Amino acid sequence: MKLSNFSGKTIAIMVASGFDETGFIAIQRAMMNAGAKLRIVSREAGLTNAWNGTGWGMSYPADSTLSTALAIDYDALIVPTGNRHVESLKNEVHAKRVLRAFLREDMPVLLQGDAVALLSLIDEAAERTKAEGDDSAPVIDRNLVTVSVASEQLEELSALNGVMEIAEAESRAAETNRVTTDMASFDKPVVTKLPSPCVSICQMDPQDGVCLGCYRTRAEIAAWRSMNQDDQLVLLDILRDRRAKATGVARRPSRRNVKRLSI
C-alpha cells in the first residue's frame, strides 16, 4: 500500500468514545509507517475510550479537543468507523463545525463506515457522492473519500493518498501562478498621478496655441491623465520654460534638481 503523500503531514483523526479499536489501530499503524503525524481530536478531554467489539477497549490520550480544533492546523481529516462514537459526534456541534471546515476548504477527508452518516449533518454536502450499501470499494468525490465498510487492506487510505497528491499538485500550480503574476507585476510601470497644472484660467492663446493659465497645448491637456509620473515631470519642466519666456520671469529650478537633505 503506497502512502507516500502522508509523509510529514499532520492528520487529524476525529473520535468520541466508542470508536472501533481494530480499525483505529490499523490506521494508526499505517500512518506511523508512512511517516505521518496522527493527532487524536476527541470529543472528550484527556482520555478517549475505544470499543473492541464486545466491550470497552483501551483508552487513548487526546491531542486536542473538538471544541478547540481548527481545520487549518491539519493536512487531512479521518473519521474512523464505530456506531457508538459516530452517534456521539452527531450530537456534537464542534464535530459538525470541523467537518464543514474541511469540506468547505476542499481539504482531504476520509469517512469510514458508520462515519459516512456524518455528511447528513452538513447541508452543503447533501449532493456529494458517497459510499452506500455494503460495497467496500472507496468512493471519491473531489477531496472526499468515503467507504461503507472499512477494508482490511485499507484501500480507503490509498484513495485518500491519491486525493492528497492531487491537492498538493493543485496547490503547487496555484503558487506557481501566483509567483508568476507577482513577478509580472514588477515589469509594469507604476503610474503615480501628479496634480494637474491647471490654474483655472482656461483660455487658449490664438497665436501660439497654448493655455494662458497653465501654458499647455490642447494635446498636452488631453494627454495629462494618461501620462505616467516621469512624463508628467518632463512636461512640467517644459511648461516652466514656456511661462518664463512668456512673462520674462526667470524660472525656478525644478524640484527634481534640488538636492534633498537626508534626515
C-alpha distance (Angstrom), angle and dihedral (degrees) to the residues before:
residue distance angle dihedral
M1 . . .
K2 3.81 . .
L3 3.81 113.3 .
S4 3.80 100.5 157.0
N5 3.80 94.9 137.3
F6 3.80 91.2 63.7
S7 3.80 92.1 64.8
G8 3.79 110.9 119.2
K9 3.81 92.4 -1.3
T10 3.82 125.6 128.9
I11 3.78 109.9 -129.5
A12 3.81 123.2 -167.7
I13 3.81 116.9 -146.1
M14 3.80 107.5 -164.2
V15 3.80 115.6 -150.5
A16 3.78 147.5 154.2
S17 3.77 124.7 -161.4
G18 3.79 109.6 -68.2
F19 3.82 101.3 48.3
D20 3.79 117.3 147.4
E21 3.80 107.2 -89.0
T22 3.80 97.7 -159.1
G23 3.78 92.8 53.6
F24 3.79 92.3 42.6
I25 3.81 92.5 53.7
A26 3.81 90.7 48.5
I27 3.81 91.1 52.5
Q28 3.80 91.3 44.7
R29 3.81 91.7 52.1
A30 3.81 93.1 46.5
M31 3.80 92.2 50.3
M32 3.80 91.6 48.5
N33 3.81 91.4 51.4
A34 3.81 90.7 47.7
G35 3.81 92.5 52.8
A36 3.79 94.6 -114.6
K37 3.79 126.0 143.6
L38 3.80 106.7 -124.3
R39 3.79 113.3 -159.7
I40 3.81 122.5 -167.5
V41 3.80 110.5 -135.7
S42 3.77 105.4 -169.7
R43 3.77 139.8 -173.5
E44 3.80 86.1 -137.7
A45 3.78 125.2 61.4
G46 3.79 117.3 -129.9
L47 3.81 109.5 6.5
T48 3.79 128.2 14.9
N49 3.81 121.7 -163.0
A50 3.78 128.7 -132.0
W51 3.82 126.5 -146.4
N52 3.80 115.6 -130.1
G53 3.78 97.3 -163.3
T54 3.77 98.9 -92.3
G55 3.78 103.2 37.2
W56 3.76 145.8 -18.4
G57 3.78 114.7 -40.0
M58 3.78 133.4 -170.0
S59 3.79 125.0 -26.4
Y60 3.78 118.7 -123.7
P61 3.81 128.0 -161.1
A62 3.78 114.5 -116.3
D63 3.80 116.8 -129.2
S64 3.80 91.3 -155.9
T65 3.78 140.3 -10.7
L66 3.78 126.9 -110.1
S67 3.78 90.4 -118.8
T68 3.83 91.1 64.0
A69 3.83 100.8 31.6
L70 3.80 120.5 116.2
A71 3.80 124.0 -167.0
I72 3.80 90.8 -138.1
D73 3.83 89.9 68.0
Y74 3.82 92.6 64.4
D75 3.78 140.3 55.3
A76 3.80 97.4 -145.4
L77 3.80 142.4 -0.9
I78 3.80 129.0 -130.6
V79 3.80 123.7 -172.9
P80 3.83 110.0 -170.9
T81 3.76 125.8 -147.9
G82 3.81 124.0 -93.8
N83 3.80 124.7 122.9
R84 3.80 95.6 -141.7
H85 3.78 96.3 54.6
V86 3.82 93.8 40.8
E87 3.80 90.9 54.8
S88 3.82 88.5 52.4
L89 3.80 91.7 48.7
K90 3.81 91.3 51.7
N91 3.79 88.1 64.1
E92 3.80 94.3 45.3
V93 3.81 113.6 95.1
H94 3.80 92.5 -160.1
A95 3.80 91.9 54.9
K96 3.80 87.5 58.2
R97 3.81 90.8 46.4
V98 3.81 94.3 50.9
L99 3.80 95.1 45.3
R100 3.80 91.9 47.3
A101 3.82 90.8 50.9
F102 3.82 92.4 53.3
L103 3.81 92.6 47.7
R104 3.81 93.9 44.0
E105 3.81 92.2 53.0
D106 3.83 92.5 44.6
M107 3.78 91.4 -119.0
P108 3.83 118.0 160.2
V109 3.82 112.9 -86.7
L110 3.82 131.6 179.9
L111 3.81 119.8 -165.0
Q112 3.78 111.3 -171.7
G113 3.81 125.5 -159.1
D114 3.81 112.1 -51.2
A115 3.82 90.2 15.0
V116 3.83 91.2 73.0
A117 3.82 85.9 78.0
L118 3.82 89.0 69.1
L119 3.81 88.9 76.7
S120 3.80 87.5 74.0
L121 3.82 87.7 69.2
I122 3.81 92.3 61.5
D123 3.79 114.9 73.7
E124 3.81 92.0 -164.1
A125 3.83 90.5 56.1
A126 3.80 96.0 55.3
E127 3.80 93.0 104.2
R128 3.79 97.0 42.4
T129 3.80 116.5 120.4
K130 3.79 109.6 -115.1
A131 3.79 141.7 170.9
E132 3.78 115.8 -84.4
G133 3.79 136.3 177.2
D134 3.80 123.3 11.4
D135 3.79 98.0 -47.3
S136 3.82 110.0 130.1
A137 3.81 93.5 -159.9
P138 3.82 112.5 110.3
V139 3.80 117.9 -115.9
I140 3.81 118.2 -143.6
D141 3.80 123.8 -156.2
R142 3.81 108.7 173.1
N143 3.81 104.6 -68.4
L144 3.82 94.7 -5.9
V145 3.80 124.3 92.8
T146 3.80 119.7 -174.1
V147 3.79 132.2 176.6
S148 3.80 127.2 -175.3
V149 3.78 95.7 -150.5
A150 3.79 123.2 27.0
S151 3.80 107.3 -118.2
E152 3.79 124.1 -136.0
Q153 3.81 89.6 -131.1
L154 3.82 90.2 49.9
E155 3.78 92.1 -130.3
E156 3.80 86.9 167.2
L157 3.82 89.5 66.9
S158 3.81 89.4 54.1
A159 3.81 88.3 51.4
L160 3.81 90.5 49.8
N161 3.81 88.6 49.2
G162 3.82 88.7 56.4
V163 3.80 91.5 48.8
M164 3.80 90.0 51.9
E165 3.81 90.8 50.0
I166 3.80 91.2 54.2
A167 3.82 91.4 45.1
E168 3.81 90.8 52.3
A169 3.81 92.0 48.7
E170 3.81 91.1 50.8
S171 3.79 90.6 47.4
R172 3.82 91.7 51.5
A173 3.80 91.1 47.9
A174 3.80 91.4 50.1
E175 3.81 91.2 49.0
T176 3.81 91.7 48.5
N177 3.79 90.1 50.6
R178 3.81 91.0 48.5
V179 3.82 92.6 50.5
T180 3.81 91.5 46.5
T181 3.80 90.5 50.8
D182 3.81 91.7 47.9
M183 3.81 91.9 49.2
A184 3.79 91.6 48.6
S185 3.79 90.0 53.3
F186 3.83 89.9 61.8
D187 3.81 89.5 63.8
K188 3.79 92.5 56.7
P189 3.80 115.9 92.5
V190 3.76 114.5 -113.8
V191 3.76 106.4 -123.4
T192 3.78 111.9 -152.0
K193 3.79 113.2 179.2
L194 3.82 119.6 -136.9
P195 3.80 121.7 -152.4
S196 3.77 113.9 -85.7
P197 3.83 114.1 -98.0
C198 3.82 88.9 -135.4
V199 3.85 112.2 128.2
S200 3.82 95.2 -171.9
I201 3.82 93.2 -103.2
C202 3.76 95.8 114.6
Q203 3.79 105.3 176.6
M204 3.79 124.0 127.2
D205 3.81 120.2 -136.2
P206 3.83 104.7 -126.7
Q207 3.81 92.3 -149.9
D208 3.81 103.5 53.9
G209 3.82 99.5 14.4
V210 3.81 98.2 -124.3
C211 3.78 130.1 124.3
L212 3.82 113.1 -98.5
G213 3.81 89.8 -140.7
C214 3.82 106.5 45.4
Y215 3.84 100.3 10.3
R216 3.80 93.8 -128.2
T217 3.78 125.4 137.5
R218 3.79 119.9 -123.9
A219 3.82 90.1 -103.0
E220 3.81 91.8 51.5
I221 3.79 91.6 48.7
A222 3.82 90.5 51.8
A223 3.83 93.6 45.9
W224 3.84 97.5 47.4
R225 3.83 96.9 91.4
S226 3.81 93.8 51.0
M227 3.83 95.6 47.1
N228 3.78 121.0 103.3
Q229 3.78 118.7 -127.5
D230 3.81 95.8 -94.9
D231 3.82 92.3 54.0
Q232 3.80 90.5 46.4
L233 3.83 91.1 53.2
V234 3.80 91.2 49.4
L235 3.79 90.6 51.5
L236 3.83 91.2 48.6
D237 3.82 89.1 57.2
I238 3.78 89.7 51.5
L239 3.82 90.9 49.5
R240 3.82 91.2 51.7
D241 3.81 89.6 54.4
R242 3.80 91.5 49.0
R243 3.79 91.7 48.9
A244 3.82 91.7 48.9
K245 3.80 91.8 51.1
A246 3.79 93.3 46.1
T247 3.81 96.7 47.1
G248 3.81 101.1 29.7
V249 3.81 89.7 -126.8
A250 3.78 114.9 132.0
R251 3.81 110.7 -113.8
R252 3.79 121.1 -114.3
P253 3.78 117.2 -120.0
S254 3.79 116.0 -89.9
R255 3.80 116.5 -100.2
R256 3.79 87.3 -122.9
N257 3.79 89.5 64.1
V258 3.80 96.4 48.2
K259 3.80 111.2 98.3
R260 3.79 111.3 -126.7
L261 3.76 120.6 -140.1
S262 3.80 116.6 -128.0
I263 3.78 114.6 -125.3
